[in-house]
């Protein structure tokens, strides 16, 4: 079982912006890989109303210790006032892939 790795989900209205943003996270070694999906359908409460929008979604594989730096970067650069950035632990998986995530990410932000 692993608890030092996670998958981080980030959403945005603009798929191209999200691809560029998450590409920079990979280039800066804050994530080993990113999978971008668009469009997705999002339904959520915002400012007292139910919103329905098409968005893009990115899933990043990284170290838990790097999540605060990813959140900080999203809060700084994301066009949303409150960007969606959530992390879930990777419980298990292909040991070689999990080792690859560790090898391709920074030890510290």
N, C-alpha and C positions, 0 to 999 in steps of 0.2 A: 504494500500500500504506500502511496505517496501523498504527502501533504504540502510539499514545497512548490508544487506546480498548480496552475489554474488556467481556466479559460475565461477571458475577459470579453464581454459583449459591449459594443458601443453602437449606438444608432445615430442617424443624422438624416436630415431632409434631402441632402444632395449627395448622391452616390459617388460622383467624381471627387467631391471634397473629402468624403470619408476614405476613399481609396488613397488619395494623396496623404491625408493625415495618418492613416494607419501604416502606410509605406514608410513614412518618416520614423514611426515608432520602431519598425523593423530595422531600418537603417541605423538607428541610434541604439540598437541592441536591447530595447525595452521589451521586445517580443521576438520570438523565433520565427513565427509564421502568422499569417492573417488570412482568413477566408472571408471574402466580401460577397454579400447577397443583396440583390436589388431587383425588383422592388419587393418590399414586404408591406403588409397592411398592418397599421398600428391603430389601436383604439385605447384611449386613456383619458383620465380626468386632467384638465388643465384650466386653471382660473375659473373654477366653478361650472365648467361645461364639459360634456363628453366630446372629445375630438376624434376624428377619424382621418388618418393621413396615410399616404404612401411614403415610406422611408427606405433607407438602406440600413443594413445590419452587417457588422463586422465581428468576427470571433477571432480572438488572438490567443496564442498559446505562449505562456510566459511563467516566470517565477512569481510566487506570492509576494516576495519582497519588493518587486518592481511595480506592483499595483498602485501604491501611493504616487509614484512619479507619473504613471499613466493618467491617473485622476487629475493630478496637478496640471499636466499638459492639456487635458481635455477642458478643464475649467478655464484655462488661459486662452485656448485657441478655438474652441468649439463655438459655432454660431448660436447654439441654444443657450438660454440663460441658465438652465439646469440640465446639463447633458446626462444622458443615460450611460453610466459606466458601472457595470456590475461584474463581479468575479465569482466563479464557482470552482471548487477544488476538483482537481483531477485525481480520482480515487485510484485508478489503475489503468493500464494500457500496455501497449507494446513497449517493453523495457528499452529497446534500442531507440524508439522514438522519444521516449521520456528523457533518456540520456542526451539525445540530440537537442531537445529544448534547452536543457541545462547548458550544453556546450555552446549554443548559439545566442545566449542571453548574457547580459552583464551580471556579475556577482552582486553588484550594488548599483543603484541609479546614478 
